[in-house]
């Protein structure tokens, strides 16, 4: 009884820790371009009730639809009213659900292995960072875990309701991100491999029950997929687009010239990453524990939970997922979560087996201290990654991220507009080559008069405030002083004395018309040049 109490207290502590790491100060980090794009898509759904799946961009609809819940609960009814916390709480909660879901693997892995896996997931810098990121990745990883759980319990209980739940989770994977096909393909290969490895010792129930379960799973999968991709009946063509999209993504994975990285890209991020004076980032301890877990599972003399089919499944699943993602040239850091889940589970098995195999009290105590140090070190990196280095290139999980200067720009614009008679109706022009102005649409969402350009518009009157990239500055000067007719040529003043950056290497120049500058100064401007 006491042992049970200790176990449940430990589980509760892990969940509390995971919750705090994921939900505190969600609004501190600048919005990434991808987050801002998804926010705009969600804003259309929130305000108009419209969502149309785009087979070329933006991934699946689950993120948008699940975000409706926190928006409604917090009484945010328009895009302009939204904030970072309302959006990021969605992946944060799914990251928390992932940690809790790992505990439900206890019947197949053993209590301690499941607990250690949940703890690793709770404090992992990668898992925490992307749980606070408004993209689809954490939802996909959670639905993948639920699919694995459902199939495991189906084989254990022989209840078709578990097959239905598996189909539902597969449908949610499909409706989340196109890379689900990698996870599901590897899943079935790993499942068949584990059954063979297990020498057929799994009870596959009678054929009638098996086919009935497969049929129910397929119906659930199809129903969920059709509902989400058709926008719950409003956009039937979205069902076809959910199939056609793979022509785009297969081509992008093989032939895209951006986001191309070497095969070891993900392993480098997880094992050894250091830039300049930044700290050394590593989750090598987790991978080391995973190797111990693999060895324990392969060891046929083992008599613990590692002899079951589920640990064998995770060995094949984790290694094959790593191989597939490493071989695909197109790589972004958040994609590593899909294969890292398997290694976190193997790491939990490895630590549990290490404690089980050690009989000497002193040795077990020493291992306990090492494990404690590993957790503290992971926590330290997590604090850095979501604090001081939350938008810094020295963080391995920061990728083409928005520069913190965005906050200075937004604060200055808010101060200026509040002093103008137009308030939030003040006209602002944004001119960035190649339309490379994201995530500014998110940060300027409260302004009703904003023009977006990839060039300096020759036929447009210049706005009181102009934001542009340096390569367009000469065209801006020519437009104002040469092309504009007399009476429409204005003096523009830089808003900042120092350089402002949208992202590292992407500079922004911000100008204000002298008329609005004078109003700002007369009505008590903040310090003009910090």
Secondary structure, DSSP 8 states (H G I E B T S, - for coil): -HHHHHHHHHHHHHHHHHHHHHHTTTTSS---HHHHHHHHHHHHHHHH------SSSS--SHHHHHHHHHHHHTT--SGGG--HHHHHHHHHHHHHHHHHHHHTTHHHH-HHHHHHHHHHHHH-HHHHHHHTSSSSHHHHHHHHHHHHHHHHHHHHH--HHHHHHHHHHHHHHHTT-TTHHHHHHHHHHHHHHHHHHTTT-S----HHHHHHHHHHHHHHHHHHHHHHHTTTTT-THHHHHHHHHHHHHHHHHHH-SSSB--TTHHHHHHH-B--TTS--B--HHHHHHHHHHHHHHH-TT--SGGGSHHHHHHHHHHHHHHHHHHH-SB--GGGHHHHHHHHHHHHHHHHHHHHHH---HHHHHHHHHHHHHHHHHHHHHHHHHTTTTTT-TTSTT--S-B-THHHHHHHHHHHHHHHSTTGGG--EEEE-GGG--TTHHHHTTT-S-EEEESS--TTS---SEEEE-GGGHHHHHHIIIIIS-TT----EEES-SS-EEEETTEEEEEEEEHHHHHHHHHT----S--
